[in-house]
Amino acid sequence: MSDPRDMLRRVVVAGDGQVGALTALALRKALPATEIFVLGTPPNPAAFADRAATALPFSNRLHDKFGISEEDLVRRTGASHRLVTRYAGWGGTEHQGFASYGEAHNRPNTARFASDWGGGARDTGGEAPAGSLAEVLAKSGKFAPPSGEPGNPLAEIDYALRWNMPAYREVLVGMAQQAGIQYARGQITDVQPDGAGGVSALFIDGANALPADLFIDCTGPQASILSRLAGAMRDDWSAMLPVRAVLFGKPGDPVVSLEDRVTLTAAGWRADVAGRDGKTSLLAMPEGVEEQAMLTALDVEPEGIVALQPGCAGNAWLGNVIALGDAVAHFEPLGWLNLDLAHRHLALLLEMLPGLTIDPRERDEFNRRTRLMVERSRDVVASHYSAPSAASVFGELQQSDELSAALDQYQRRGRIPFYEEMPLMAAEWSSLLSAIGHPPGKGLLAHTTDESAEAATAAAFEAKSDAALRAAPPYPAWLEHVLKA
């Protein structure tokens, strides 16, 4: 039998944004006898994971693990649900498509109508069949989170949450205070090497050193701890991801909706995120966009602009320093993957949490899996730029071998290859590719499917849709009920 390891005595989490706050809470639950110390560093407006107002369904399950109630988020952070993302203009001027989560889709790759339609309204103006139960509900404005009861018609539907980011962070900070997590603010001016490739202490604004056994770097793209280590390297993604600046708009009027939108414009792509505390918009641009063109494309009053040089750390864990969020990978907030990736890294950290003495094999495995998560998230973002109309805005871009193979298999055979540590299920990535204008190819099963089987598939989906519509209340009514409870 292996001997038990000595527990970590102190862990310092650098960065007090929503990534750092949730990380500190997670560590407190995982290490009840360890001192958890949060160092609030100056915020970076380019830290897209920290300023994200939404993530993907994985974050809902992470919240559940930490005892963060979904209804509590609705009441205290202005949270609401996203069932689908509407993509406009990616497949042509009039093209629209809907990407949804989970596996409850109406596009089985074995059916001929899947490749015939390819998702969304066609350029000719035809209305496509709904691609998922989520799309049916989003268009009707009806939804309530599944109750978990057997046979619930909404049980197959997966969804994402969005929230008021400052209010969400305030909830996390309050929970951290109740959990006894220590806190201080300051800027990291230097680190004290430990002689083993890591850090023994941080120097804060020239004051006394802050020692720890383990340091978690949640400081954003500057990676204030990780970047100071001798083994730190960074990979440049400029050839694959074209966005060089993101223009943020000021929040608008409140919008209650079950969909968010990503629209391709001549100046870049614009994301519009609905919210009970106000709709938020941003415009992501390549180089060379003139000021008037960007303001016209944003279509709301601008709040600020940040530059972007996409890339990732060579290794997220060096010595006794582990980076999360934008300190690991920095890329445009397309598909809302930034916070999702940070949360997946946090879940992996909890799975492989070290003891006082770090086993290099654990560190190597963490770096291997983290690297896969980062590269697959990059490929999902990059797949947007393969859309039929994207090249006219962003030019021709390089693709990883994995992305090229996935697009080839999807377009020729209607299938998505399996890749380890993907942020999306195959059905979800297929839904996304269809939404941006890629019709799936026909595999062998599609050629053997007869009309009666297709009719049965369509009838079964119609029955599921009717049942879901009967079971779901109007979404504003559900919100009102929860807020009054």
Steps between C-alpha positions, in 0.01 A plus 500: 500500500612856434554722801272804548655826392541808716228755425566844359530755781425819305374565147505848350251582224621809311212687337160576654282502191227242455758236401715557809201526735350170383842336513546606862157361592577171326832467681339575836257210446776267378754599769308586818815499717712711261530877522358655181617854429367717214714785370294758314715628213414792267234383250588470132220606260630243250438209741202363310437212742480742793262741327284231337128529569431145385658159452392154378294222667810354669504800736150416625622159614806656663275739691299202624816339638583810702148550635423804283127483435371582153188665640719699739694629199172597337395693810834659592695546175232568238566160346300371205518205261634461147365207301642588158739733324371655179775543240421761234689570179764229538363282220395788274336841519156366596614181670399427859560187703454382858756317712378323813642290782461138599394216275129572446547596134285452194797450269595132515791462263342182363201686359495659155317812612794591725733551205224643280423780746829556680336709770349842515310698242653460156613795289189451288291597800366152574431414863686190616353244738592566862839350574438413865245505779689798639440691177128417510475636856720805435286606204185458708646684801414210733734326745556387857803303622419125502367380835686169491181297523490185283336559164526880516473621136771761570750250642704478177560873475833645606561872539744772601462775759587866469517751783592848608875448540565746789202356692616143432851581623351667810314178583823299468692749713231486768519121508880522525474736797257265675741212437780684682722555198761767565527796266727793417555729204826586332711484187757226448835667446724192505520137605748314718621181324493180701798343322282225347346687208222654707435777750539515876344845547351802322616856553201734522551871425848480649362387839572182690502174308185283481608134527297191406535135402291539183415805288198523267544769234162652408642842412387507137702508176804657667541180710676698772650192670533239225665740255782570749615138513804388306311227314212721388428497127212626287359368173372755249158430342495802268501286186187310612295764683461838324350735762737773616265731690169473684272803538256478791170684503324651798214289638165570340142443605405174674423212263340173608571246228595135467746573220816704451628612162832503317486701178766521230546857380740666259703625798517170691253298706263649754369307801178608671433344840153540647475589867244593761727787607562612142611355168876509442672517162856475377671516162807286422713636215801413287771757438433811298132571581428873489335670795175589324462147367544349845253739662242427230543125541481514882176701475504602870692758699859374545648448847860400428731313267770245580776360282543126458797282409363145514713221639554263789757402761729212408417336834237609749682340797866583566663414831236580760318759286177412320333746263125515424284707267659763277835435668499171306324587173399838360262510204190678374172436687337320207264224609546608865778247554733715714335445838401146404867418443598655835235292675616180330857571609377559855316167499818328381701674774263360762535156345880513512558721804855441630625449851778692667753312286402522132525184293643595156280235337188679621633827369578347161154346472335828598701680235415238239126518562499877542677535168237282334219710651665820380563377146153353458339824623718689252381268222133556584558876485699463177227287342280812486746654255447210259144627440419583136496879556776529760795514259371824346536668841794320660695357206644153464629349823704200601325202659631235733516146363219401736269780384572430133417132553180582691376736228588249229315216674199717576469640149556166323343251741289698744699383801725660763814306604563437869762722661602479863406795726260665253288779649203394283338166438500380139132590465567851632790566264292362215220739599748790501644415157153472356402834659786684329409361159673163456254232388606156624609243245328166444652194662422146396200479733345807340492321164324199653234696690159458338217750497298315764790515746541873435128555550511307827796710621320822410178384670685402818666841516167671442348306789790594728464864398128505577559339840776749585284797401215374716733445797686831486346824630569837336853582611417845649231332711750247633743780589226690681409189698861439609554865597185498715574167668 
